[in-house]
């Protein structure tokens, strides 16, 4: 490869791609990150940071910046829409396991903003916008990425290794013909953001609450400036019908009646997938984040899992860059794919099952189990270790 190709190429400048670049740059490895768009979408995509993710970001001095701009949530709840609190979980039980025994509610664009600032100060990381990765090929000593330039022309970029962090519709994954196994959840998810303070209106409401209901479950998440409401929606409706102001008003009033109309400042309706790529490693090319796995948002594991991918991958890629065999990166796939299937997928699907269960006996059994877990300190901590993604990181060391 030429000298210009003596670097790692990262496709995608979202949080996962930027964490990947920051880790490699910190290790002294040249990196080029490309993305089609320069503007940061300041929407309410992922907003939950779990304790181990904040631990990982401490190395860059970013966690404290996010905390200053976010909302610390030491407790979260399962609730019944009619009966109130079912079980409350206190992340203080994790104080000996993490530097951050809480969830942090903070919009993901703020993380991207701080990572960009970090990268701008690095002489080893080159961030290029207006370039869309199209397809990739590789040889024994490098990779070639075909890109679409801002003027529509097609060019090529070369590197020793390539990390695909280009999202759910990853062109890199598609060009490698890697299966994206799984399913599409039948209902549409409707997310609405409002300035209305549910904490003042609903007794004993935690900033993060999962509301079970036989007819219509719900999620309430508080961010620094808004409350976010997530509801399941009939997939046969059009986007226009789902987001019709009167329809959204009716559903919010059913959730929490109040005088006057709700001020919905942002809404989006989207399909949710549960998918895992059949392989994460193809020679010198590696999948991370949404390019490698997708799951429903119940539990806040998507962005967090992607950042964990990035840290795991770069630890191994640094060693390969310095002379370790390329084959050693197979452990990245074995570890992180196992987490995606055994932890992220199973937990998010179970959360949805608990919240949507409409059989009265099964609902009672779920609620009784949650109450028993919350009441037992040992089981309470064990549950939090899993739901906060700490246990999955501990278990990785057992995977060769």
C-alpha positions, 0 to 999 in steps of 0.5 A: 500500500502507498504511504497515503493508505497507511491508516485506518478508514472509518465509515460513519461519523456518528458516536460509534465511528467517532469513538473508534477514531478517538481510541485509535488516534489516542494509540498513535494510529492515523485515521480517516473518518468519512461521513456524507453529512456534516450537520449534526442532527440535533434530535432525540435519538439515543439519550440514555448512557449506561454506567460502563459507557460513561466509564469508557468515555472517562479516558477522553474527559468527555463523561464530565462534560456530558454530565454537565449537560445532562440529567443524572438518573439514579433510579428507574421504574417498571410501572403499571399504567393503572396501578402505578409503581411495580418495581423501582431499581436503584443504581446506587447498588452499583457504586462498587462496580463503576465510577458512574452508578446511575443512568445519564439522560443526555442527547447523543448529539452532545456526545458527537459534538464533544468527540468532534472537538477532541478529533479537531485537536488531533493531528492523527485523525482526519474527518472528511464530510460529503463522502458516502461509502459505496462499496469495499474490496480488499487485498492481502495488505489493504482495503479499497473503498469506493466513495461518492463525492459531493459533486456526485463523482465516484472515487476511491480511498485506500487504507490498511483496515476499514471500520464500518460504522455506517448505520442500519443501512450500511453500504459496507455490510451490503457490499460484503453480502453479510446477512443481517439476520433477525426480524422486524417488530410488527408495531410502529414506535411513535416518539413524542417530545413535550415540555409538559412535566410528567413528574409533576403530574404522575405520583412517584414517577422516576425520570425513566419509567417503563409502563406495562399495560395489556392494551398500550404500553408506554415509556416515559423518559426525561431529558434535560429539557423535555419529556419523551413519550414512546408508544406502540402504534398500529403499523397499518396507519400512515405516518400522517395518520400516526402523527396527526396532531389530534391523534397524538393529543388523544393518546397523550391525554389517555396516558396523562389527562391534563387541562389544555393541549399538549405542546408536542415539539418533536415527533417521529414514527419508525419501524424497529428491527431486531437484527444481528449481522452473521459476521462482524469481521471480513478480513480487514473490514469490521462492522460496529454499532448499528451496522452490526446489530439493531434492537428495540430501544426498550432498555437503551442498549443500542448506542451503548452497545455500539460504543462498547463494540468500538472500544473492544474492536480498537483494543484488538486492532491496535495490537494488530497494527503493532504486529499481532496476527490479523486472525486475532480480531476474530475474538472481537466478533465472538465476543461482541456478537455473543453480547448482541444476541445473548444480552442486548437482543434477549433483554430488549425483547424481554422488556417488550414482552413484559410491557406488552403482555395482556394475559392477566396471569402472565402479567401478574407473574411478571410483576411479582417477579420484578417486585421480588427482584427489587426487594432482594438486595443481591438479586437487585444488584444482579439485575442491575449488573445485567440491565446496565450492561456491566455484566456482559462486559465481565462475561466477555473475558470468558469468550476466547 
